[in-house]
Amino acid sequence: MDRQIVTSSPVPPPFSWSSGVRSSFRSSEANVPVGVMLLGVRVTAYVAINLGEHRRREAGGMGAVVDPGLLDRLMDLPVAVPVADPVVWAEMAGQPPGILERGEDAVSVTRRLESPLAIADVVVQAASGRELRTVQHASLFAGFTRRWVAAARGRVPDAAVLEAKLCGVGILDPSHRVLLAAAKPATLTRDGWSWLLEEKAYWRWLSGRSGARGMASRCPATGGARVSGKG
């Protein structure tokens, strides 16, 4: 749903999720703001928490998984369905069962890890006089989510507005009312890198919860990956 207006804080209106996602991404944990550094840009990401996956990780002492190569490899596998692949079986030696299970037959593997959340929107704060550069920063997320720039002054330079229109970036005024609606991305990138953005946002969400800073798994992951409470 494309937004028309926002409230006194830059919280987007309710967004719609696909039917395959709604069962895990409960509405009580949707539209949650998380401050995080993504793609080298400090943003406020509005996310929907996958409560089923979060509870599974919490029960197993796992935090965020932060290796894009590992995540990209896992995306080739269905969730919770055994697959006969001796190459992956060998590659995933040492992975904890919370990420992937290797069958005793030396062939079958079963992926357990799912994305812990979905990012619906990112909002980038623009300093006065930096609106055009901020629009360009927000454009980095074109393949991942809706993008917004929160302006620090009432009048946004015409060059920034034109750039925002061309790039599909929305603009909010200092009171967080919509000056220009953000466009929904025509296509979304789903790969290890996009999953990594979600894992980093998840870590920040975890770190903001009471007692979550110490939450981590000490299990190593393949290829220098970390399974940790740090992003």
PyMOL commands that set and color helices and strands:
alter all, ss='L'
color gray80, all
select helices_A, chain A and resi 19-22+27-29+51-59+68-74+86-91+131-141+158-167+192-207+212-214+222-224
alter helices_A, ss='H'
color red, helices_A
select strands_A, chain A and resi 32-38+41-49+64-65+83-84+100-102+108-111+117-125+146-150+170-172+178-180+227-228
alter strands_A, ss='S'
color yellow, strands_A
deselect
rebuild
show_as cartoon
